[in-house]
């Protein structure tokens, strides 16, 4: 066995392989993700690595086996990330590190990476190096994010649209937007709900050691195509609580089985099989069924989900106006800042009066690891909300740094509960026949 030390020449994270240059060798050494013996599976250019040198598959080529880094990298879960900074908790040592936008790395092989990294949110998983200095304390550097959300890292989701269509018929409510979804997703509210719910469940497992994903073994029966005999086989299965329920308030779980097609180290371990009611036969494999996500665990004072109209409310105009092109109604995008500031002031005044008359007009929502409030902003007319104003409490005052489109606001609020739709009503129920037709594709 020959042990070599080298430097990463390049690594393609989408193709799961790269090359290593070794002093004294006239050829570079091939490395595959499968041969990296660490939790952090994405190699960065110029990283020093150690490995067993073996013959490659091609004639006169070399390959690396059992590769480790000279300087270990870490993996962790994002606790919060907003305005380019946040906190990450390390899986290896349970310590927390500061997270800064400028410390993310990109690769020339991923030109779209600049766009994906701005979508980092609480619950996402990253790879990083750890440093410590007098100014920032413990800090994550050379941070890599592969763009996958926790649910995509955990499971393959075959026939996703068909499965959530069936789920929508089991737990009916407005899961679609009135206007078309910019990303053209099927049942965008429900899809968003499931992705963020799972992200929260994973976060609770890592932060509080709560068992949110149950794993069990069960017998699976199938008929052999040749002998025509019924064969029983033991399989591993998993489930998590979606937080949804049927009309009769029976809990609904996601039921998963082992991914038999797993080929690389970063392929998901599980495959989503179906969504099950608590009484379905598949759920008998689990002696204890996991609880649903608890978004209020970090809240010290639950009264904070009620808006106090006696407190001062400050608008951060620069932050809000920065997003005008993406979020404001078309009629307002080209107006001068001074006019928009006046409209925002008037909109906030109307919203506060509205909350005084009906406290439910302040809608709780979950965003980036925090529970905040949403207020209706009526800018074009008196009777219709055009945007939702995100509200965060800081000491004895409220601060608003951004506004949300009503579709985004509803999706965020639905994570906690079905929102009161007095003003936050950008959704609709999908036609039952459409759902049934889409759900049949799963059976086929």
Helices and strands as residue ranges (DSSP letters): E 2-12, E 17-21, E 29-32, G 33-35, E 48-55, E 62-69, E 74-82, E 85-90, E 96-100, G 101-103, H 113-116, G 117-119, E 125-133, E 137-144, H 150-154, E 155-156, H 160-170, E 176-177, H 188-208, E 213-223, E 230-245, E 251-258, E 270-277, G 281-285, G 302-305, E 312-315, H 317-322, H 324-327, G 330-332, H 337-357, G 359-361, E 363-367, E 370-377, E 387-394, E 397-400, E 403-404, H 406-414, E 427-428, H 432-443
